[in-house]
Amino acid sequence: MSLTIPDIVELLGSRATTWYGQEAVSQLDHALQCAHLAEQAHESPETVVAALLHDLGHMLSPQQELVADQDAMPAKDDLHQFVALPFLRSLFPDAVLEPIKLHVDAKRYLCAVDAGYWGDLSPASKHSLELQGGRYDEVQVRAFEDLTYYAEAVRLRRYDDLAKIPGQPTPPLAHYAALMKEVANAAT
């Protein structure tokens, strides 16, 4: 089943109002902050939309329904970077989908190539990194750098890491809904 833009807005406006794991912001605040950071960095509209939707898989995951204690650290990775892709594939181009798919790998990559990156991660991000396979080795680093959208995924990852500030002002979801429509229309 494909999602429409109104479906995405509804999902973000309802299921994303819960806390973002162990972070001090809601999933919606995190998504809006991430998109806003990408927009402020003059990213392409596709990368801004990817930043907005990068964690949509958390809201679509069947595991999300089963988590009774939102404050508990998860015991296994929910593979959220893949969950949303089938729902978005008919709506958005690869320039949106690939950075979403690669944003977890980008964290693993950054831990391997940036000596200070691990130290800057939140405790929740450190925990999820271990569930996601830990830092890349040299072979994995080279293979990641060969991917078409790896640079966008790395930038998205940086926005993701910074988008956890309680009360941070951002444009409203309606602003990004219009951008999603623009990107979706350009893809058709």
MONOR-V743098 format. One record per residue. RES is the residue in one small letter. PSI is psi in radians with two decimals (none if undefined). Layout:
# MONOR-V743098
res = {RES & RES}
psi = {PSI & PSI}
This chain:
# MONOR-V743098
res = {m & s & l & t & i & p & d & i & v & e & l & l & g & s & r & a & t & t & w & y & g & q & e & a & v & s & q & l & d & h & a & l & q & c & a & h & l & a & e & q & a & h & e & s & p & e & t & v & v & a & a & l & l & h & d & l & g & h & m & l & s & p & q & q & e & l & v & a & d & q & d & a & m & p & a & k & d & d & l & h & q & f & v & a & l & p & f & l & r & s & l & f & p & d & a & v & l & e & p & i & k & l & h & v & d & a & k & r & y & l & c & a & v & d & a & g & y & w & g & d & l & s & p & a & s & k & h & s & l & e & l & q & g & g & r & y & d & e & v & q & v & r & a & f & e & d & l & t & y & y & a & e & a & v & r & l & r & r & y & d & d & l & a & k & i & p & g & q & p & t & p & p & l & a & h & y & a & a & l & m & k & e & v & a & n & a & a & t}
psi = {2.25 & 2.58 & 2.63 & 2.96 & -0.75 & -0.62 & -0.76 & -0.77 & -0.76 & -0.78 & -0.82 & -0.62 & -0.26 & -1.10 & -0.35 & 0.08 & -0.07 & 2.90 & 2.57 & 1.47 & -2.19 & 0.13 & 2.90 & 0.33 & 2.81 & 2.89 & -0.66 & -0.81 & -0.73 & -0.80 & -0.80 & -0.73 & -0.72 & -0.81 & -0.70 & -0.73 & -0.74 & -0.72 & -0.74 & -0.48 & 0.11 & 0.65 & 2.86 & 2.72 & -0.62 & -0.72 & -0.62 & -0.77 & -0.71 & -0.72 & -0.72 & -0.73 & 0.06 & -0.48 & 0.25 & -0.56 & -0.52 & -0.65 & -0.37 & -0.22 & 2.34 & -0.50 & -0.57 & -0.68 & -0.51 & -0.19 & 1.93 & -0.67 & 1.73 & -0.29 & -0.23 & 2.50 & 2.33 & 2.64 & -0.28 & 2.77 & 2.36 & 0.00 & 0.63 & -0.46 & -0.33 & -0.46 & -0.75 & -0.38 & -0.82 & -0.49 & -0.36 & -0.26 & -0.69 & -0.16 & -0.66 & 2.69 & 2.99 & -0.49 & -0.35 & -0.82 & -0.73 & -0.79 & -0.60 & -0.87 & -0.61 & -0.04 & -0.49 & -0.77 & -0.57 & -0.62 & -0.77 & -0.70 & -0.87 & -0.60 & -0.50 & -0.58 & -0.25 & 1.87 & -0.56 & -0.09 & -0.84 & -0.77 & -0.45 & -0.18 & 2.56 & 2.79 & -0.68 & -0.70 & -0.64 & -0.75 & -0.83 & -0.60 & -0.76 & -0.70 & -0.50 & 0.04 & -0.05 & -3.01 & 2.65 & 2.69 & 3.13 & -0.68 & -0.75 & -0.66 & -0.87 & -0.73 & -0.69 & -0.73 & -0.28 & -0.16 & 2.49 & -0.74 & 0.42 & -0.69 & -0.71 & -0.69 & -0.66 & -0.75 & -0.75 & -0.75 & -0.71 & -0.74 & -0.73 & -0.79 & -0.52 & -0.25 & 1.03 & 0.65 & 2.01 & 2.33 & 0.13 & 2.14 & 2.46 & 2.85 & 2.73 & 2.91 & -0.61 & -0.62 & -0.78 & -0.42 & -0.71 & -0.69 & -0.68 & -0.73 & -0.73 & -0.81 & -0.73 & -0.72 & -0.62 & -0.46 & -0.32 & none}
